[in-house]
C-alpha cells in the first residue's frame, strides 16, 4: 500500500559538501596591533599599475583617511592586488571599513572599465596581525619593496622607489633610492600604535638590497 506524508529516505534538499568557508578573522588589540591586509582582484580586472588604475586606489584611500576609522600607514599597488599596512580600533571596525573601501574602490574600477557593474574583488580581504617589531619591520619591507620581488632590479643598490606605493615619502630606507618626480604625497595616515611609530625601527632601516629570486 502506498502511503502519503511522513519522512521518506532521501527526501528533502540534497546534502552537499561544497559550502564556501572563510578563515576566521585575526583577533587583535586595535590600540597596539597593526595588520597586513591584502586585496586581490577578480579575473578580468584591468592592470592597476597605471595612472587610471592607481587613481581608483588613491580615491578609496583618501576617503578612508578623511573618515579616520581605518588608518592606512603603508601600501603598494600591484597589477592584480593591493597590499596595505593598517590600524583599526577593533575587528568590527576593520571589517566595516574594509567593506566600505571595497565598495568605493569597485565603483571607481567599474567606471574606469566602462561598465555599470561587475565583480572587482576576487574574494574577501586577507588580514594578518603584526604583533612584534620584527613582524612589522618585515611587513613594511615586503609591502614597499614588493615591486622588485620578481624584477631585474632585485639585489641592486639604489632601487627606484615604486611610484604606485607610499614609498615615495618613506624616510627610512637604508640605502640610496631613486624617487619618482611629479607625484603628489600618497593618501596615508599617521600611525598611532607604538609598533608602527617606533617599535619596528629596533631592527634598523629598510634595506634596499633584495636577494635575487630564483
N, C-alpha and C positions, 0 to 999 in steps of 0.2 A: 504494500500500500504506500502511495506517495504522500508524504507529509509536507505541509507548508509551515513556514515560520521556524523560529529557533535557530541556534547556532549550527552551522554546517562546516565541515572540514574544508579549508581552502577558501572560504567566503571572505568578503571584505577586501580592503585595499592590499595589494601585494606588498610584501616586505621588500625593502631594498637596502643595500649597503653603500649607496653612492652619496650619502649625506656629506656636504661640504663642511669641513671643520676648520677652525682657526686656532692658532696658538694663543694661549692666554696673554693678555697684555702685561708688561712688566710692572711690578709694584715698585714704587719709588717715592722718596721724600722730595717733594717739589721744591722745598726750600734749599736743598743741598745737592740734588742729583740731576745732572743734565742727561740728555738722551741723544743717541744717534738714530735718526729717522731716515728711512729710505722709501721713496715713492717710485714705483715702476709704471711705465706707460703701457697701454694696451697695444696690441699688434695693429699696425697701420697708422699710428700717430706719427706725424712728421718729426724729423730730427729737431731736438730742442736747442742744439748748438748752432743757432743762427740768431740774428738780431730779432726777428719776429718771434721765434720760439722762446728766447730768453726774456723778452718783454712780457710774455704771459706769466712766467715765473715771478719776475720782478713785480708785476702788478699785484699778484696774490701776496707776496712777501710784504710789500708796502702796506697793504690793507691790514695784515695781521699786526704789523708794527704799530699802526695807529690804534688798534683795539687794545694792544698791550697784554693780552692774556697768554699768548704764545710768543715767547722771545726766541727768535731765530738769531743765533750768535755767529754761526759759520754755515756756509752752504757751498755747493758746487752743482752745476747743471751739466749733465752728460747727455749723450744722444737720446737715450730712451729711459733715463731715470734721473732722480734728483736726490742728493744727499744733503741732510741738514743736521746740525747740532743745535738742540733746542733746550729751553727750560719751560716748565709749566707748573702751575700750582699743585695739581694732582692729576690722577689718571682720567677722571671725568672731563676735566678741563682740556687735557691733551686730546682726548677723543673728540670732544665737541669742536675744538678749534681746528683740528686736522680735517674734520668733515667740512667745516666752512672753507678752509683753504682749498680743499679738493674741488668743491663746487665752484668756487670763484675761478680757480685755475682752469677747470674743464670748460667753463663758458668761454673763456678767452681763447683756449686752444681750438674749440669748435668754430669760433668766429674766424680765427686765423686760417682754418682749413676750408672755410666757405660752406659750412654745413650748420643746420639749425641745432642738431643734437647728434650724439654719438658717444660711444664709450671712449674715455680718455685714459683712465687709470686701470691698470691690469688687475689690481686687487687692492685690498686694504693695505694701509701703510705698515711697514715693519719698524718696530722701535726696540732699541736695546739700551738699557740703563747703564750709565757710566759711573761706577761707584768709587773709583780710585784715581789719584793723579796720573798714574801711568796709563790707565784706560782712556782718560780724557786726552792725554798727550798723543797717544796712538790714533785716536779717532780724529783729532784735528789734522794730523799729518795725512791720514788716509783721505779725508774729505778734500783738503786744499791741494793735495798732490795727485788726486785721482786721475787727472788728465794725462799724467806721464806714465801711468801704470803699464800701458801697453804701447808706448810710443818710442820713437827712436831717441828721444831726449833722455830716457831713463839712464841714470848713472852719471850724467853730466853735471858739472858745476855751472851755476849761472843759468838755471832754467828760466823760461818765460813764465811769468805768473798767468794763471788761467783767467782770461777776461770774463769767463762765464762763471765766476765764483766771487766769494767775499775775500779772496786772497789779494785782490787789488789794493786793499787798505790794511792788510795784515802786517804787523810791525815786528814779528818775532821769528822771521826766517834766519837760519844760522849762516847761510852763505849768500853770495851775490844773486840777485834776481833781476830779471828784466820785466819791468811793469808796463802794461799797456797804456797808451796815451789816449786822451779824448774820451775816457769813460768816467761817468759820474760815480759818486760813492754808492756802494751797494746798500740795499734797504735792510740793514741788520740792526739788532738791538744790543744794548749793553748788557753784559752778563750780571747776574745778581748772586749766583752761587759762588762759594769760595773756590770750588774746583775749577770753574771756568775763568774766574778772575785772576787767581794766583796759584792755586794748587798744582795745576799741570806744569807750571814753569819750574817746579822742582827738578824736572827731568831735562831741563835745558830748552833752548830754542828749537824750532822745527828744522831739521836738516833738509837741505835741498838736494842731497846726493842720494839717489834711489838705486838700489841694486837692480841690475838688468834682469828682466823676466825672460824665462826660457819657454 
